[in-house]
């Protein structure tokens, strides 16, 4: 079996050499040895995706979403932000920027099932992944609601899972408001997420 070193994979080495399998898809178990170096490591269908730490505007939007969602969250649900592993399959571990899930679904280390809501804040390095690869993977995993926020345009697009497919339920920009019904009723004004 071939291997890829951290250097060959474009990963920063931290102390011990990082060795990844070469001839097979990666699994959750392979993720255990990845460095804690400020990058976001996600695994989608066995493919490792590495993105840099987010910029300030991204984090402001994440904080804005978290505040809005926490304010009206029912006690049976939990609102959390990245980094937190969400294990969708043995070959898929993602870190949504914000997630809402049942409190009872969490284990000590991660969320081992699909959240009710996944929110991704777009950045230049993640835009294509969030709008295509992750959106499709969330759909296949049964994530009921998927929201994508573009901080450059103060634009929110939301989808809900219906009969196994995502149907767009919102596309609002700036001071426009939208009231979500799932996973609970909450009103979002995109421009206010950047305050």
C-alpha positions as CSV (number, residue, x, y, z in Angstrom):
1,X,0.0,0.0,0.0
2,X,1.4,3.4,-0.9
3,X,1.4,6.4,1.4
4,X,1.5,10.1,1.1
5,X,3.5,12.2,3.5
6,X,2.3,15.5,4.9
7,X,4.8,17.3,2.7
8,X,3.5,15.5,-0.4
9,X,-0.1,16.2,0.5
10,X,0.7,19.9,1.0
11,X,0.1,19.6,4.8
12,X,2.3,21.4,7.3
13,X,4.2,18.9,9.4
14,X,4.0,19.3,13.2
15,X,6.6,17.2,14.9
16,X,6.0,13.7,13.7
17,X,5.6,12.9,10.0
18,X,2.0,12.6,8.9
19,X,1.3,9.5,6.9
20,X,-1.9,9.1,4.9
21,X,-3.0,6.1,2.9
22,X,-2.3,6.3,-0.8
23,X,-4.3,3.6,-2.5
24,X,-7.7,3.9,-0.8
25,X,-10.3,6.5,0.2
26,X,-9.7,8.1,3.6
27,X,-11.9,7.3,6.6
28,X,-12.9,8.8,9.9
29,X,-10.1,6.8,11.6
30,X,-7.5,8.5,9.3
31,X,-8.6,11.9,10.5
32,X,-7.3,11.2,14.0
33,X,-3.7,12.0,13.1
34,X,-4.2,15.3,11.2
35,X,-2.4,18.3,12.8
36,X,-4.1,21.0,14.8
37,X,-2.6,23.8,12.7
38,X,-5.4,26.3,12.1
39,X,-6.6,24.6,8.9
40,X,-10.0,23.1,8.5
41,X,-9.8,19.4,7.6
42,X,-13.0,17.8,6.2
43,X,-13.5,14.4,4.6
44,X,-16.2,14.0,1.9
45,X,-16.7,10.6,0.3
46,X,-13.1,9.7,1.3
47,X,-11.5,12.8,-0.2
48,X,-9.6,15.1,2.2
49,X,-10.5,18.8,1.8
50,X,-8.1,21.3,3.5
51,X,-9.1,25.0,3.8
52,X,-7.3,27.9,5.5
53,X,-8.6,29.6,8.7
54,X,-11.4,32.0,7.9
55,X,-11.1,35.8,7.7
56,X,-12.6,38.3,10.1
57,X,-15.7,39.1,8.0
58,X,-16.5,35.3,7.8
59,X,-16.3,35.0,11.6
60,X,-18.5,38.1,12.1
61,X,-21.2,36.4,10.0
62,X,-20.8,33.1,11.9
63,X,-21.2,35.0,15.2
64,X,-24.2,36.8,13.8
65,X,-25.9,33.5,12.8
66,X,-25.1,31.9,16.1
67,X,-26.7,34.8,18.0
68,X,-29.9,34.8,15.9
69,X,-30.3,31.0,16.1
70,X,-29.5,30.7,19.8
71,X,-32.0,33.4,20.8
72,X,-35.0,31.4,19.7
73,X,-33.7,27.8,19.9
74,X,-35.9,25.4,21.8
75,X,-34.3,23.7,24.8
76,X,-34.3,20.3,23.0
77,X,-31.9,21.7,20.3
78,X,-28.3,22.9,20.4
79,X,-26.7,25.6,18.2
80,X,-22.9,25.2,17.7
81,X,-20.2,26.7,15.5
82,X,-17.1,25.2,13.9
83,X,-14.9,23.6,14.6
84,X,-17.0,20.5,15.5
85,X,-16.8,17.3,13.5
86,X,-20.1,16.0,12.0
87,X,-19.7,12.4,11.0
88,X,-22.1,11.7,8.2
89,X,-20.5,8.3,7.2
90,X,-17.3,6.4,7.7
91,X,-15.8,8.3,4.8
92,X,-17.4,11.7,5.5
93,X,-16.6,14.2,8.3
94,X,-17.7,17.8,7.8
95,X,-17.5,21.0,9.9
96,X,-20.4,23.3,9.1
97,X,-19.8,26.9,10.1
98,X,-23.1,26.7,12.2
99,X,-25.2,23.7,13.0
100,X,-28.5,23.0,14.8
101,X,-29.1,19.5,16.1
102,X,-31.0,17.6,18.8
103,X,-29.1,17.7,22.1
104,X,-29.7,14.0,22.4
105,X,-27.8,13.3,19.1
106,X,-24.4,14.6,20.3
107,X,-21.7,12.4,21.8
108,X,-18.7,13.6,23.8
109,X,-16.4,13.9,20.7
110,X,-18.7,15.0,17.8
111,X,-22.1,14.8,16.2
112,X,-22.4,11.3,14.7
113,X,-25.5,12.0,12.6
114,X,-26.9,14.6,10.2
115,X,-27.8,17.9,11.9
116,X,-31.3,19.5,11.4
117,X,-29.6,22.6,9.9
118,X,-26.2,23.2,8.4
119,X,-25.1,26.8,7.7
120,X,-22.0,27.6,5.6
121,X,-20.6,31.1,5.2
122,X,-19.0,31.4,1.8
123,X,-15.4,32.5,1.4
124,X,-13.2,32.5,-1.7
125,X,-11.5,29.2,-0.7
126,X,-14.8,27.4,0.1
127,X,-17.4,28.8,-2.3
128,X,-17.4,26.0,-4.9
129,X,-17.2,23.3,-2.2
130,X,-20.0,24.8,-0.2
131,X,-22.3,25.3,-3.2
132,X,-21.8,22.0,-4.8
133,X,-19.9,19.2,-3.0
134,X,-21.1,19.9,0.5
135,X,-24.6,20.8,-0.6
136,X,-24.9,17.4,-2.3
137,X,-23.4,15.6,0.6
138,X,-25.7,17.2,3.1
139,X,-28.7,16.3,0.9
140,X,-27.6,12.7,0.7
141,X,-27.1,12.6,4.4
142,X,-30.6,13.9,5.1
143,X,-29.8,17.3,6.5
144,X,-33.3,18.9,6.5
145,X,-32.2,22.5,6.0
146,X,-29.1,23.9,4.4
147,X,-28.4,27.7,4.4
148,X,-25.5,29.4,2.5
149,X,-24.6,33.0,3.4
150,X,-22.4,35.2,1.1
151,X,-20.9,38.0,3.3
152,X,-19.6,39.9,0.3
153,X,-23.2,40.4,-0.9
154,X,-25.0,40.0,2.4
155,X,-27.1,37.3,0.7
156,X,-28.7,34.2,2.2
157,X,-29.9,31.3,0.1
158,X,-31.8,28.5,1.9
159,X,-32.9,25.0,0.9
160,X,-35.2,22.5,2.6
161,X,-35.1,18.7,1.9
162,X,-38.3,17.5,0.2
163,X,-38.6,14.0,-1.2
164,X,-34.9,13.6,-1.0
165,X,-34.0,16.7,-3.0
166,X,-33.2,20.3,-1.9
167,X,-35.9,22.9,-2.8
168,X,-34.9,26.5,-2.5
169,X,-37.1,28.3,0.1
170,X,-35.3,31.6,0.4
171,X,-33.0,34.0,-1.4
172,X,-32.7,37.3,0.5
173,X,-30.2,40.1,0.3
174,X,-29.3,43.1,2.5
175,X,-32.2,44.4,4.6
176,X,-34.7,41.9,3.2
177,X,-36.0,39.4,5.9
178,X,-36.9,35.8,5.7
179,X,-38.6,33.7,8.4
180,X,-37.5,30.1,8.5
181,X,-39.9,27.4,9.6
182,X,-37.3,24.6,10.0
183,X,-35.7,23.6,12.3
184,X,-37.8,26.2,14.2
185,X,-39.2,29.6,13.5
186,X,-36.6,32.3,13.2
187,X,-36.3,35.5,11.2
188,X,-33.0,36.3,9.4
189,X,-32.0,39.7,8.0
190,X,-28.7,39.2,6.0
191,X,-27.3,42.7,6.6
192,X,-27.7,42.4,10.4
193,X,-25.5,39.3,10.4
194,X,-22.6,41.6,9.6
195,X,-23.1,44.1,12.5
